[in-house]
Amino acid sequence: MKKVFLILIGISLFVAANAQIKFGVKGGVNSSTIKMDNIITVTQGIEEYSLEGLKTASVGFHAGLMTRVTFFGVFIQPELYFSSTGGEVEVTDLITQDISIKKMEFKKLDIPVLAGFKFGPARINAGPVASIIIDSKADLIETAGYEEKLKGASFGYQAGVGLDILNTISLDVRYEGNLSKLGDGVNIGGEDFEFDSRNPQFIFSLGIFF
């Protein structure tokens, strides 16, 4: 057991001695949508609506911090940034047949931890991401007693490619998918209407390492 412990210490020291650690800032734009599992019908009294997530992209932004630990062409890159995302939902009043487009907006703290490989200046990377919703605006239905059942946090993944310029400038294109839903639906007048809604996005970033 003692030998195994000493070997692990030796490996850790060897990796640490050959690792490069960099810190930086990043920012960019997002292109996101609201994805629902199907067309949802919500009925309350004499009111009846259908909800459908649209493929129309909503443009947001992100800005924050990043660090990268590189050893032997492999790297780990944890990040922390503020992100503004959203999407559009088509709401149809099934009684009057009136159709309106409602925009859902979310302000989040995103915490991805990516792992990847470097091929010269090019990179590929993927990893999990945790998103903490700090504010939201998503009034889909204008009726009394309406309340959205959003979760405080959701989990997903990011995967993409990147390019390093002069070991200082970092360009990234990523796709972010969702492993958990944004919330459990809506509550109207004490009655729950559950559906699966998610917020996938494409992320375009520019970063600078110091």
N, C-alpha and C positions, 0 to 999 in steps of 0.2 A: 504493500500500500504506500509505503514511504517512497519507493522508487517511482511509482506511478505519479505521485504528487510532485516529485522533483522534475519528472519528465514534462508534466503539464506546465510547471513554472518555467522550465527552459523553453518550451514552445511559445509560451506567452511572451517571454522576454525577446525571443527571436523575432516574432511577428511585430512586436512593438518597436523594435529597433529598425525594422525595415518598412514600417508603415509611414505614410505621409498623411498628415491631418491638416485640412484646410477649412476655414470658416468664410462665410459669405452672405450676401443678401440676394434676394430674387424677387421678380415680379413679372406680371404678364396678364394675358386675357384668357377667359374661359368661354366655351361655347356649350351650353347645357340645355337639356330638355326635361320635361316631366313625363315619366313613363308610368302608365297604369296597367294593371294586369288585364283589364278589359273595360268595356263601357259600363259605368256604374249608374244604377238608378236609385235615386233618393226620394222617398215619399214621406211627407209630413202633413197630416190633415188632408186638405184639398190640394196641396202643392206637390208637384212631382217634377223632378229634374233628372237629367242624365249628364254624367261627367265623362269626358274623354280627353286624355292627354294628347297634345299635339306634337308633331315632329318639328314645329317651328323652333329654331334655336334662339335662346336668350343669351346675350353677351354680357359677361361680368368681368371681374378682375380679381387678382390675388397679389399679395405682397407679404414678404416675411423673411425668415432666416433659414440658413442651411449649413450643414457641415458634411464633409466627406472624408472618410478614412479609407485610404487605398493601400493595398499590399499585394505585390506580385500580379498586377493587372485586375485584381478583384477589388470592389469597393462597396462600402456601406454608406448610405447617405440619408440620415434623419433630417427632417425638415419641420418647420413650424411656421404657418402663415395664415393670415386673414384672407377669407375668400368670400366673394359675392357671387351667388349663382341663382338660378331660377328656371322658369319655363312657363308655358301657356297651357291652359285647360279650356276646352270648349264646354260651356254650360248651356244646355237646352232646356227651356221651360216646356215640358211635355203637354201642358194645358193650353198655353197660348202659342206654342211653337216658336217663341222668341229665342234667338241664339245670341249669346254674348261670349266674348273671349276674356278670360280672367288670367291675370299674371300672378304667379307664385314667386316670391322672392325670399331668399335665405341669406343670412350673414352667419358665417361659420368660422371656427378655428379648425384647420386641417392639420393632421399630424401623420404624414406618410413616413415610412421607413423602408427605403428601397435598397435592394442589393443588385449588383450588376457586374458586367465585364467591360474592360476597355480594350479597344482594338486601334491603337494609335490615338488619333484625336476623337474617334467615334466611340459611342457607348450604347449598350442596351441595358435596361434595368426594369425591375418589377418588384412589387412588395405591397404589404397591407397599408391601409390608411384609416385612421379614426377621425370622424368629423363631429364637432360639438356645435350645435346650433345655439347661437347667442341672440339671434333676433329673426323674426319671420313676418311676412306679410302675405297672406293667402286667403282673403275673404272670397270664397268661391260662390257662396249663395247668400243673397240679401234677404234673410228671414230671421224672425225672432228666435232667440235661444240657440243660435248657431255657434258652434265651437269646434275648432280643429283639434285633433288628437295627435299632435306631433311628438316625436321622441326627442329627448335632449341630446342624444348621441346616436350615430349610425356608423356602420363599418363597411369598408369596401376594399378595392384593390386598385393599384395604378400600374400601368405597363407602357413602355415607350422607348424612344431612342433619343440620343443626344449627341452634341458635338462640342468639343472643347477647343477654344481658340487661344493660343499662346498660354495655355494652362491657367488662364485668368477669367476669360469670358465663357460662360456655359449657356448653350442653347438646348432647349428640350421641347419635345412634342410627346404628349402622353394621352392615354385614354384612361378614364376613371369609371369603373363599374361599381355596382352596389351589391353587397352581400346581405344587407338588411334594409328594411324599408324605412321611409321617412317617418311614418306614423301608422296609426291603426285606423285612420279614416276620419269621420266627422261625427259630432254629436249634435242633434237638433231636438230641442225640447225634451231632453233626457233620454232620447233613443239613439243608440249607436248604429252607425252604418260603416261597416268595415270594408276596406279595400287596400290593395297593395300599391303604393306609389313610391317611385324611386327617382333619383336625379342624376343620371349619367352625364358625363361631360368630357369634352376634349380640352386639354390644357396646353397653352403655348407660353413658354417661360424664357426670360432672359435673366441670367444670374452673373454675379461678379464675385470672385474669390479674392480675399485679401492676403 
